[in-house]
């Protein structure tokens, strides 16, 4: 199971998601970025940060 804590990239955001499937996890992250942070697209440098903080749980 993989986990992503948005607060590891966007300070103050408490949103957390988990999924056994990394592609599904990334889709959930993109949806959250759009809805909560107004990001139509996740820039490559932010995507790199996201990948660095995804953990196994």
PEDANOR-V138521 format. One record per residue. N is the residue number from 1. RES is the residue in one small letter. SS is DSSP state (hx for helix, st for strand, lp for the rest). PSI is psi in whole degrees, 0 to 359 (999 if undefined). Layout:
N_RES_SS_PSI / N_RES_SS_PSI
This chain:
1_x_lp_132 / 2_x_st_149 / 3_x_st_144 / 4_x_st_130 / 5_x_st_114 / 6_x_hx_326 / 7_x_hx_343 / 8_x_hx_343 / 9_x_lp_318 / 10_x_lp_103 / 11_x_lp_133 / 12_x_lp_346 / 13_x_lp_129 / 14_x_lp_7 / 15_x_lp_136 / 16_x_st_141 / 17_x_st_153 / 18_x_st_147 / 19_x_st_149 / 20_x_lp_338 / 21_x_lp_119 / 22_x_hx_324 / 23_x_hx_318 / 24_x_hx_318 / 25_x_hx_314 / 26_x_hx_323 / 27_x_hx_319 / 28_x_hx_320 / 29_x_hx_316 / 30_x_hx_318 / 31_x_hx_316 / 32_x_hx_317 / 33_x_hx_320 / 34_x_hx_310 / 35_x_hx_318 / 36_x_hx_331 / 37_x_hx_4 / 38_x_lp_27 / 39_x_lp_110 / 40_x_lp_322 / 41_x_lp_148 / 42_x_lp_116 / 43_x_lp_151 / 44_x_hx_322 / 45_x_hx_328 / 46_x_hx_321 / 47_x_hx_320 / 48_x_hx_317 / 49_x_hx_318 / 50_x_hx_311 / 51_x_hx_327 / 52_x_hx_335 / 53_x_hx_3 / 54_x_lp_130 / 55_x_st_160 / 56_x_st_134 / 57_x_lp_999
